[in-house]
């Protein structure tokens, strides 16, 4: 299936979810998330969910991490004027970007080398760990511009499709993807 077809099909499927269905799926995602070993984690990159797009509630996941690892640093991305992306430490001061996504006020930059894990937004993924996002390429560009290894964990309400047909050399695969029913490792 082509990225554009995946994006259209899965966004339609995700947009059809009710609030109660999303809440149930978020609870199931949290159960899977809790199965991972977080004992050596010091810093996690995450993203603010777009409720209007029925994205998984990553705030539920980071709340769990802060409960079990009180010293953990959570970082969130900010899209810069040059269309690059930078992560900043969590703050209560947020600003909505041009897409209506909350971003942290840029106070303390967190480098990729400081992060143990980055939770990656997606619309769908395949059995090889390739993902389809909203098509702007921010995450692939971010990972491609940094040589440091970081675990890239996708968060999805749905199981993978068999294969995304039109991936290219700039697409950076996930390390893992968590769904409400399973953790996929690539």
Residue pairs with C-beta under 8 A, 6 or more apart in sequence:
1 9
1 161
1 162
1 163
1 164
1 165
2 164
2 165
2 166
3 132
3 135
3 164
3 166
3 167
6 123
6 124
6 132
6 161
6 164
7 123
7 124
7 132
7 134
7 135
9 124
10 123
10 124
10 132
10 158
11 53
11 123
13 158
14 53
14 54
14 55
14 123
14 157
14 158
15 53
15 54
17 25
17 54
17 157
22 54
22 56
22 57
22 157
25 56
25 157
25 180
26 56
26 57
26 60
28 180
28 181
29 56
29 57
29 60
29 61
29 155
29 157
29 178
29 179
29 180
30 60
30 61
30 64
31 180
32 178
32 179
32 180
32 181
32 182
32 183
33 61
33 64
33 178
34 64
35 183
36 176
36 178
36 183
38 65
38 68
38 69
40 116
41 65
41 69
41 72
41 116
41 117
42 69
42 71
42 72
42 73
42 114
42 116
43 72
43 73
43 74
43 75
43 110
43 114
43 115
43 116
44 62
44 65
44 72
44 73
44 74
44 75
44 115
44 116
44 117
44 118
44 119
45 74
45 75
45 76
45 77
45 87
45 110
45 112
45 115
45 117
45 118
45 119
45 150
46 58
46 61
46 62
46 74
46 75
46 76
46 118
46 119
47 58
47 76
47 77
47 119
47 120
47 121
48 58
48 59
48 76
48 94
48 101
48 102
48 103
49 55
49 56
49 57
49 58
49 59
49 121
50 99
50 100
50 101
52 100
54 157
55 121
56 155
56 156
56 157
58 119
58 155
61 119
61 155
62 74
62 90
65 72
65 74
66 72
66 74
73 89
73 90
73 110
73 114
74 89
74 90
75 87
75 88
75 89
75 90
75 110
75 114
75 115
76 87
76 88
76 90
76 103
76 104
77 85
77 86
77 87
77 88
77 103
77 138
77 142
78 85
78 86
78 87
78 88
78 97
78 103
78 104
78 106
79 85
79 97
79 103
79 138
80 86
83 136
83 138
83 141
84 141
84 142
84 145
85 138
85 139
85 141
85 142
86 106
86 109
87 109
87 110
87 111
87 112
87 115
88 104
88 105
88 106
88 107
88 108
88 109
88 110
89 104
89 107
89 108
89 109
89 110
90 104
91 104
91 105
91 107
93 104
93 105
93 107
94 102
94 103
94 104
94 105
95 102
95 103
95 105
96 102
96 103
97 103
111 148
112 118
112 142
112 143
112 146
112 148
112 150
113 146
113 148
115 150
116 150
116 151
117 150
117 151
117 152
117 153
118 150
118 151
118 152
118 153
119 153
119 154
119 155
120 131
120 139
120 152
120 153
120 154
120 155
120 174
121 133
121 139
121 154
121 155
122 131
122 132
122 133
122 154
122 155
122 156
122 174
122 177
123 131
123 132
123 133
123 134
124 131
124 132
124 156
124 158
124 160
124 161
124 164
125 131
125 132
125 154
125 156
125 160
125 161
125 164
125 174
125 177
125 184
126 160
126 161
126 162
126 163
126 164
127 160
127 161
127 162
127 163
127 184
128 163
128 164
128 173
128 186
129 154
129 173
129 174
129 175
129 177
129 184
129 186
130 163
130 164
130 167
130 171
130 173
130 174
131 154
131 164
131 171
131 173
131 174
131 177
132 164
133 139
137 170
139 172
140 170
140 171
140 172
141 170
143 150
143 152
143 172
144 170
144 172
151 175
151 176
152 172
152 173
152 174
152 175
152 176
153 174
153 175
153 176
153 177
153 178
154 174
154 176
154 177
154 178
155 177
155 178
156 177
156 178
156 179
157 179
157 180
158 179
159 179
159 181
159 182
160 177
160 179
160 184
173 186
174 186
175 185
175 186
176 183
176 184
176 185
176 186
177 183
177 184
177 186
178 184
